Amino acid sequence: MYFPSWLSQLYRGLSRPIRRTTQPIWGSVYRSLLQSSQRRIPEFSSFVVRTNTCGELRSSHLGQEVTLCGWIQYRRQNTFLVLRDFDGLVQVIIPQDESAASVKKILCEAPVESVVQVSGTVISRPAGQENPKMPTGEIEIKVKTAELLNACKKLPFEIKDFVKKTEALRLQYRYLDLRSFQMQYNLRLRSQMVMKMREYLCNLHGFVDIETPTLFKRTPGGAKEFLVPSREPGKFYSLPQSPQQFKQLLMVGGLDRYFQVARCYRDEGSRPDRQPEFTQIDIEMSFVDQTGIQSLIEGLLQYSWPNDKDPVVVPFPTMTFAEALATYGTDKPDTRFGMKIIDISDVFRNTEIGFLQDALSKPHGTVKAICIPEGAKYLKRKDIESIRKFAADHFNQEILPVFLNANRNWNSPVANFIMESQRLELIRLMETQEEDVVLLTAGEHNKACSLLGKLRLECADLLETRGVVLRDPTLFSFLWVVDFPLFLPKEENPRELESAHHPFTAPHPSDIHLLYTEPKKARSQHYDLVLNGNEIGGGSIRIHNAELQRYILATLLKEDVKMLSHLLQALDYGAPPHGGIALGLDRLICLVTGSRSIRDVIAFPKSFRGHDLMSNTPDSVPPEELKPYHIRVSKPTDSKAERAH
């Protein structure tokens, strides 16, 4: 197969070793990212008034006349200042002679964070005054002319990463927060990873980048959607929670391989890992199976991974949904540490402990446990009490802490009923060491596993706050979770079914017969990609048979098929087998950069409550602007007054 020379360079780059470095300092951040992803450094000073960037000047530039533009980062004793731009920092010497009084006046009187343009000569710093911590630390600029482009008023906070600021203040003045090193690093790394993804998908594997509509119609099932009024009375658009239907229709249209950096919307509360509007890497392929999608994504992440992180090792391990729940108590396990759930039902078949007896006497009753390493050393009495209260309040379950090698059974008199033979068998099964603590519970399998899965993470958090390192922050542990159930019982009515993923997911080939007899037992061809305990992607092989799709929608899910008549009709016109996946870009970048929240990797995010604190959005609209849309706002006070009359 023929590749243009630059494509060959990119392709060969996949095999280059990726070195591990510390987080780059300001002056090298953008260049280090670009060097990891491009054949040559772009010309940053083309088309603009500057000749160079602040971060690029070195000893090789000595004697050159340069023009720089940037922000005043710091000034000392009116003798020198540090100038900053997106590329880094450089020291500027303020002239002291009378002939340059006007230049000195500008540079000495301009407030910090003012924007200036300076011209001068690159010179060496005096011997002994070099700064090895700055990439430009061997040189400085002897200024000849200066111009104040814009003075800065008193700032609401300092533009320094170590200065603590509330998130609300950061979001209110987001344009200032964006000047910080961390935000610059996050957004530029995001840009570079997306560019590499485009190269991999479009240039190396023939995907077509296609924009799909933002104004669409309501989709049955799934998350709640934002509504957009139209000028037709009582008719609304919906903002899509994903381009799901469009990308399937593109496969019907013969596009074969689709890709999009897609904006998606969900009308739900914002959380640290959620936003009402978010971005996903959306992918769909024809004539593909689950293995093909997984291999594509593994190659995509390997190709786009930053150079300053450890390399991505493929293939990723795979685990079934049932295995994940039984071993980790969740469908998105963090596999960086142990503390796995162990079934110890056989140990307690003849126990005298009442709640264990009750659980094991029921059809799906089990006894499960996790081992907390050195729990007797690090967990306090109040921690054990908090764990037991959490289990009772949220799961209506009993938790029994067992100190196998220590005489401390806090608030657990029933632990005295554990026989010595049972203790020894527990030690063998759980592989416990001195000072370990076993947390034991009993009940229905899924419920018991879910509880211990929550406690596994809570206890890991507790241990790490006390100095125990369980989860290496530099380790990226990928995992595929497969064989999810096709349907789940509805919470509000357990007798009815809802899609575990979405209603277009194909059933597992071995379970198609169960759709007509025991649909609750049917598995799906749905797969999730998990990274360090976070779901960063999900997809499935789709239903491409109209009759099967209509049966699932109408008969099993009780949905109105008229809402999806366009899709069902399309499937009848020769739809190819197809499947796809969507990667949550915000969450992926959040994990790669080690940020606390996805809001730290989005330029202009919404607050926890879904508000834009900078522009005070959402905002009210005058009645005359609502009139063309046949909408009248009824305020809470109006409805109360109506009820009073």
SVG drawing of the C-alpha trace seen along z (x, -y; Angstrom):
<svg xmlns="http://www.w3.org/2000/svg" viewBox="-60 -61 91 88">
<polyline fill="none" stroke="black" stroke-width="0.4" points="0.0,0.0 1.4,-3.4 1.8,-6.1 2.9,-9.7 6.2,-10.4 4.8,-12.3 2.2,-9.6 5.1,-7.1 6.8,-9.2 3.7,-9.3 3.2,-5.5 6.9,-4.8 6.4,-7.1 4.2,-4.4 7.2,-2.2 9.3,-4.9 9.9,-4.5 8.0,-7.0 10.2,-8.3 8.9,-9.2 9.5,-12.7 8.3,-15.0 5.6,-17.5 7.3,-20.1 7.9,-23.6 6.2,-26.6 8.8,-27.5 8.8,-24.0 5.2,-22.9 3.9,-23.6 7.0,-22.7 7.3,-19.4 3.8,-18.6 4.4,-19.6 7.6,-17.7 5.8,-14.6 3.2,-14.9 4.6,-16.7 7.5,-16.3 8.5,-20.0 7.9,-22.8 5.3,-25.3 6.3,-28.9 4.7,-30.6 5.7,-34.1 4.3,-34.1 1.7,-36.8 2.2,-38.7 4.2,-41.7 6.6,-39.7 9.8,-38.1 10.0,-35.4 8.1,-33.9 9.3,-34.4 10.0,-30.8 12.1,-30.0 15.2,-32.2 18.5,-30.5 22.2,-31.2 22.1,-30.5 20.1,-33.7 22.8,-35.9 23.2,-39.3 19.9,-39.0 17.4,-41.9 14.0,-40.6 10.5,-41.9 8.5,-40.2 4.9,-40.5 3.4,-39.3 2.2,-39.8 4.4,-41.2 4.7,-38.2 7.0,-39.8 9.0,-42.9 11.9,-43.4 13.3,-46.7 12.5,-48.4 15.7,-46.7 14.2,-43.8 10.9,-42.1 9.8,-38.6 7.7,-38.6 5.4,-35.7 3.5,-34.4 2.0,-31.0 5.4,-29.6 7.3,-30.5 9.1,-33.2 12.1,-35.5 13.9,-38.1 13.9,-41.6 16.4,-44.2 14.8,-47.7 17.2,-50.4 18.4,-52.8 20.1,-55.5 18.5,-58.9 18.2,-58.4 15.8,-55.6 13.7,-57.3 10.5,-56.8 11.1,-53.1 11.8,-52.8 8.6,-54.7 6.5,-52.3 8.0,-49.2 8.2,-50.4 4.7,-51.9 2.7,-49.2 0.9,-47.0 1.6,-43.2 -0.3,-41.3 -0.3,-44.3 0.3,-43.5 3.5,-45.0 5.6,-44.9 9.4,-45.2 12.2,-45.3 15.9,-44.8 19.0,-42.6 19.5,-39.1 22.5,-39.1 24.0,-36.7 23.2,-36.9 26.1,-37.9 28.2,-35.0 26.7,-33.4 23.2,-34.8 22.0,-32.1 18.8,-30.4 18.9,-26.6 15.2,-26.3 14.2,-28.5 14.7,-27.2 15.7,-30.8 17.8,-31.1 21.1,-31.7 20.0,-34.9 18.1,-38.1 16.7,-41.0 18.4,-44.4 15.4,-46.6 15.6,-49.5 11.9,-50.3 8.7,-49.4 5.0,-49.9 2.2,-49.4 -0.5,-47.6 -3.0,-47.3 -2.8,-48.1 -4.2,-45.6 -6.5,-46.7 -6.3,-45.1 -6.8,-41.4 -9.4,-39.3 -6.6,-36.8 -2.9,-36.3 -2.1,-34.3 -0.1,-31.7 -0.8,-28.0 0.2,-27.9 -2.2,-30.6 -5.4,-28.9 -8.6,-30.1 -12.1,-28.8 -13.5,-27.1 -16.4,-29.6 -13.9,-32.5 -11.9,-30.6 -15.1,-30.1 -16.3,-33.6 -13.0,-34.9 -12.3,-32.0 -10.4,-34.2 -7.8,-34.9 -7.7,-31.4 -6.8,-30.3 -3.5,-32.1 -2.3,-29.7 0.3,-27.1 -2.0,-24.1 -4.9,-25.3 -2.5,-26.1 -0.9,-22.6 -4.3,-20.8 -5.8,-22.6 -2.7,-22.3 -2.3,-18.6 -6.0,-18.1 -5.5,-19.8 -2.5,-17.7 -4.2,-14.4 -7.3,-15.2 -5.0,-16.1 -3.2,-12.8 -6.6,-11.0 -7.6,-12.7 -4.4,-11.6 -4.8,-8.0 -8.4,-7.7 -8.6,-9.8 -5.1,-9.6 -4.0,-6.1 -7.3,-4.2 -9.6,-6.0 -12.3,-7.4 -14.5,-10.2 -15.0,-13.2 -18.6,-14.1 -20.6,-16.7 -24.1,-15.6 -27.1,-17.9 -27.4,-19.4 -31.1,-20.1 -32.9,-16.7 -35.9,-14.9 -36.4,-13.2 -34.9,-9.8 -36.7,-7.1 -34.8,-5.9 -31.5,-7.1 -30.6,-10.4 -32.9,-13.4 -32.5,-15.7 -32.5,-19.5 -35.5,-20.9 -35.3,-23.7 -38.6,-25.4 -39.6,-25.9 -41.9,-28.4 -44.5,-25.7 -46.9,-25.6 -46.2,-22.8 -43.3,-21.4 -39.7,-21.1 -36.3,-20.0 -34.0,-18.0 -30.3,-18.5 -28.8,-15.0 -27.2,-13.1 -25.1,-11.5 -25.1,-11.2 -26.2,-7.6 -28.9,-7.4 -27.0,-9.6 -23.9,-7.5 -26.0,-4.3 -27.7,-6.1 -24.3,-7.0 -23.5,-3.3 -26.8,-2.6 -25.6,-5.3 -22.4,-3.4 -19.9,-5.8 -18.3,-2.7 -16.1,-4.5 -17.3,-7.6 -15.6,-9.8 -16.5,-13.0 -15.4,-15.1 -19.0,-15.4 -20.7,-17.9 -23.3,-16.1 -25.9,-17.3 -27.6,-15.8 -30.0,-17.7 -28.8,-16.3 -27.0,-17.6 -23.3,-18.4 -20.8,-16.2 -17.0,-16.2 -17.1,-13.8 -20.2,-15.2 -21.2,-18.3 -24.5,-19.3 -22.6,-19.7 -19.6,-17.5 -17.4,-16.2 -16.9,-12.6 -14.8,-11.0 -17.6,-9.3 -16.8,-6.3 -18.8,-3.9 -17.7,-1.2 -19.4,1.2 -18.7,4.9 -16.9,5.0 -17.1,7.1 -16.3,6.4 -12.7,7.4 -12.2,5.0 -13.5,2.0 -11.4,2.9 -8.2,3.2 -9.0,-0.1 -9.4,-2.0 -6.2,-0.4 -4.2,-1.6 -5.9,-5.0 -4.9,-5.6 -1.4,-4.2 -0.9,-6.5 -2.2,-9.7 -0.8,-9.1 1.5,-12.0 5.2,-11.4 5.6,-12.5 3.5,-9.5 4.4,-5.9 3.6,-4.1 0.2,-2.4 0.6,1.4 -1.8,3.3 -3.8,5.4 -5.9,4.2 -7.1,7.0 -10.7,8.0 -13.2,8.9 -16.9,9.9 -19.5,7.8 -20.2,10.8 -16.5,11.2 -16.1,7.4 -19.1,7.4 -18.1,10.5 -14.4,9.5 -14.6,5.7 -18.3,4.9 -18.6,2.6 -18.7,2.6 -15.8,0.1 -13.2,1.5 -9.9,-0.2 -7.4,2.6 -4.4,0.7 -4.8,2.3 -6.0,5.5 -8.5,5.9 -10.6,8.1 -13.9,9.6 -13.7,13.2 -16.7,15.6 -16.3,17.2 -19.8,18.8 -18.4,22.4 -16.4,21.2 -19.7,20.4 -22.1,23.1 -22.3,24.3 -22.0,20.9 -23.8,19.8 -23.9,16.1 -27.5,15.2 -27.3,12.8 -24.9,15.2 -27.3,18.1 -30.2,16.1 -28.4,15.0 -27.1,18.5 -30.6,20.0 -31.9,17.9 -31.7,19.0 -29.0,16.4 -27.5,15.8 -23.8,15.6 -21.1,14.5 -18.4,12.1 -15.4,10.4 -12.5,8.1 -9.2,7.8 -7.9,4.3 -4.1,4.4 -2.8,3.3 -6.4,2.2 -5.8,2.8 -2.9,0.3 -4.6,-2.4 -8.3,-2.2 -9.7,-3.9 -12.7,-3.0 -14.7,-5.8 -13.8,-4.5 -15.2,-1.1 -18.3,-2.7 -18.7,-4.9 -18.3,-1.8 -21.0,0.1 -23.3,-2.9 -22.8,-3.4 -23.7,0.3 -26.8,0.1 -28.0,-3.3 -27.3,-2.7 -27.6,1.1 -29.5,2.2 -26.6,4.6 -24.6,5.7 -20.8,5.5 -18.7,7.6 -15.0,6.4 -12.8,9.4 -9.3,8.8 -7.8,12.2 -4.5,11.7 -5.4,9.0 -7.6,9.0 -9.7,6.0 -13.2,6.7 -14.7,3.2 -18.4,3.2 -18.6,6.7 -19.5,9.1 -20.6,11.6 -17.0,12.0 -16.5,14.1 -18.7,16.7 -16.2,17.3 -14.6,20.7 -10.8,21.2 -11.2,23.5 -13.1,20.7 -10.5,18.2 -7.7,20.4 -9.7,21.0 -10.3,17.3 -6.6,16.6 -5.9,19.1 -8.6,17.9 -8.0,14.2 -4.2,14.5 -4.1,12.2 -1.1,10.9 -0.5,9.5 -2.6,6.4 -4.9,7.0 -8.7,6.6 -11.4,8.5 -14.7,6.8 -17.4,9.5 -21.0,9.2 -23.8,11.5 -26.8,11.3 -28.0,11.5 -24.9,11.8 -25.3,8.5 -26.1,6.5 -23.3,7.9 -20.8,7.3 -21.9,3.8 -21.6,2.9 -18.1,4.3 -17.1,2.6 -18.1,-0.8 -16.2,0.0 -13.2,1.2 -12.8,-2.3 -13.7,-4.1 -11.1,-2.1 -8.5,-2.8 -9.2,-6.5 -8.9,-6.3 -5.6,-4.4 -4.1,-6.8 -5.0,-9.8 -2.9,-8.1 0.2,-7.6 -0.4,-4.2 0.2,-4.1 -2.3,-1.8 -3.0,-3.5 0.0,-4.7 -1.0,-8.1 1.5,-7.5 0.0,-4.2 -2.8,-4.0 -4.7,-0.7 -7.0,-0.1 -9.6,2.6 -12.4,3.8 -15.6,4.9 -17.8,7.0 -20.9,9.3 -23.2,6.8 -26.9,7.7 -29.0,6.5 -31.8,5.4 -32.3,4.2 -35.5,4.0 -36.9,0.5 -36.4,-1.0 -39.9,-2.4 -41.5,0.8 -39.2,3.9 -41.6,5.9 -40.8,3.8 -37.5,3.7 -35.2,0.9 -32.0,1.1 -28.8,1.5 -26.9,-0.5 -29.4,-1.8 -32.2,-0.2 -30.0,0.2 -27.5,2.6 -27.4,6.1 -27.9,9.1 -25.1,11.6 -25.3,14.2 -25.7,17.0 -28.6,15.4 -30.9,14.3 -33.3,17.1 -33.7,15.7 -35.3,12.6 -38.5,14.6 -38.4,16.7 -36.3,15.0 -35.1,11.6 -33.8,10.7 -31.0,13.3 -29.9,12.1 -26.4,10.7 -25.5,7.8 -22.7,7.0 -21.9,4.0 -18.4,3.1 -17.0,0.5 -13.5,-0.9 -12.4,-1.5 -9.3,-3.5 -8.3,-3.6 -11.9,-2.9 -13.5,-5.4 -15.6,-4.6 -14.0,-6.5 -15.7,-4.8 -18.7,-2.7 -20.1,-1.1 -21.7,1.9 -22.4,3.8 -25.8,2.5 -29.0,4.2 -29.0,4.0 -32.2,6.1 -35.4,4.0 -37.6,6.8 -35.5,7.5 -35.2,3.8 -38.9,3.3 -39.5,6.4 -37.2,5.1 -38.6,1.5 -42.3,2.4 -42.6,5.7 -39.9,5.7 -39.3,2.0 -42.9,0.9 -41.6,-2.2 -43.5,-4.0 -41.9,-2.8 -43.3,-5.8 -40.6,-8.0 -38.0,-5.9 -39.8,-5.1 -37.0,-6.8 -34.4,-4.5 -36.5,-1.3 -37.2,-2.2 -33.5,-2.7 -32.7,0.7 -35.1,2.3 -33.2,0.8 -30.0,2.9 -28.3,1.9 -24.8,3.4 -23.7,5.0 -22.1,2.2 -20.8,1.2 -19.1,-1.7 -18.0,-3.4 -17.7,-6.8 -14.8,-7.9 -15.5,-10.6 -12.8,-13.1 -13.3,-15.3 -12.9,-12.4 -10.0,-10.9 -8.0,-14.2 -8.9,-14.7 -7.3,-11.3 -4.3,-11.8 -3.5,-15.2 -4.3,-14.1 -6.9,-16.9 -9.4,-16.8 -12.4,-17.5 -13.3,-17.5 -13.9,-21.3 -10.1,-21.7 -9.7,-20.3 -12.6,-22.3 -12.0,-25.9 -15.4,-27.3 -17.2,-24.7 -20.4,-24.9 -20.4,-25.0 -21.5,-22.1 -25.1,-23.3 -24.8,-23.7 -24.4,-27.5 -21.9,-29.6 -20.7,-31.9 -18.8,-34.1 -21.7,-35.2 -24.4,-34.4 -26.1,-31.8 -28.9,-30.5 -30.6,-33.9 -34.1,-35.2 -35.7,-36.1 -38.2,-39.0 -41.8,-37.8 -41.7,-39.4 -38.8,-37.2 -40.7,-34.1 -43.9,-35.0 -42.8,-33.6 -42.2,-30.3 -45.7,-30.2 -44.2,-30.0 -45.3,-31.8 -43.2,-31.5 -45.2,-30.7 -43.1,-31.6 -43.5,-29.7 -45.1,-32.7 -47.7,-32.8 -48.7,-29.2 -49.0,-29.7 -51.3,-32.7 -53.5,-30.7 -53.8,-27.9 -54.7,-30.4 -57.7,-31.6"/>
</svg>
